[in-house]
Amino acid sequence: GPSPFHSLPDFDFGEAVITPGLANPHAHLELEFCRGRAPFDGSFVDWLQRIRDMKQDNGGATVFPESSLQQLAAAGCTTVVDHHTGDMDWEGIEDMGLRHVPLREFFEFNNHEPDFDAMRGAAREGFAAHSTYTTSPEVAQACRRLSDEAGLPLSIHLSEFRGELELIRDGRSDEIEALLGRAGAIDPGWRGTGKSPVQYCAGLGLLDGPCYAIHVNYLEP
């Protein structure tokens, strides 16, 4: 029937379903320039290092992710939770019309005294501990606290691949140690916890508040 609010127009969408927009809780819009340039060769850590090398070769700069934003919109997404490591064209992204929630990713597996003020200054809105195997427990807990301050969920890549399980439980993973060595982030004091990554994060209090657990490919009972 006609709208009871006579000052507003009536819209007839015909044979259509009107539904809330979709939300993408895990995007890396700053990596649009990598599209088609980093095929997976069977080693997750080697692939991740190639992405890092490409970012460094690119001077850390990113192109405006117009193509990715258009792809999200075309798929019906109205909200994107974006994981970033540097500044982007925030105003340009917001002008594209999607609800954009940027979470700053933090690494530093060997940093046991995080600088909260520096972390706040590096973030646009929210905070993400990159993963259990690249972020120290202290930095991850700082991300949890700062996420709570910001009123946004914490995000962390969790139980993503088998090497992560080995490092957290047993204290050793050759491929992860090689990755951390190239980043200058080896922690000589790291010891295995005897826990799964999920148990480890729970013990640190990371799951005590709203949290995006990204991937979670390997779970135990």
C-alpha positions, 0 to 999 in steps of 0.5 A, a space after each residue: 500500500 501507499 506510504 503513510 508518510 505522505 511527504 516520502 515517495 513510494 518505491 515499487 521494486 517489483 519481483 525483488 527481495 529486500 535484504 540487509 547488506 552483507 558484511 565482510 569481516 576480513 579484508 586486506 584492501 591495501 593488498 589490491 596491488 598484489 592481485 594476480 601476482 602472488 600465486 600459492 605454491 603449496 607453502 603458506 609461509 613462502 607465500 606470506 613472505 612473497 606478499 611482504 616482499 612485494 609490499 616492501 618493493 612497493 615502498 609500502 605504498 598502496 594504490 587506492 583500492 577502487 576495484 576491491 571496493 567495487 567488487 564488494 559492493 557488487 557482491 552485496 556487501 555494505 560493511 567491510 572490516 579492513 585489516 591494514 598496516 599503514 595509512 590509506 586514503 580514508 576519505 576516498 574509501 568512505 566516499 565509495 559508500 561502504 561502511 568501512 571499519 579499519 583495524 590496524 594490524 600489529 606484529 612484533 613477536 619479540 616485543 614484550 613492552 608495547 607502546 600503547 600511545 604509539 599503537 593508538 597513533 598508528 590506528 585509524 579506528 580499531 586493532 588487530 593482533 596479526 596472529 599467534 605466531 607473529 605477535 607477542 602475547 604482550 602486543 596481543 593483549 595490548 590489542 585486546 585492551 585497545 580494542 575494548 577502549 575503541 568499542 570494536 572487536 579484536 581481530 586475530 588470525 587463529 589456527 590458520 595452518 599446521 605450523 602455527 599449531 607446532 610453534 604454539 604447542 611445541 615451541 618449534 616450527 622451522 618455517 615460522 622461525 625462518 619467517 620471523 628471522 627475516 623480519 628480525 622478530 625472533 624471540 629466543 625466550 619463546 617456549 612451547 605452551 603445550 596448548 592449542 592456539 585457541 587455548 593459548 589465546 583464551 589463556 591470554 584473555 584475548 577471547 574475553 571480549 568481542 573477537 573476529 577469529 580469522 580462518 580457524 582451520 584447525 580445531 581440537 575437541 
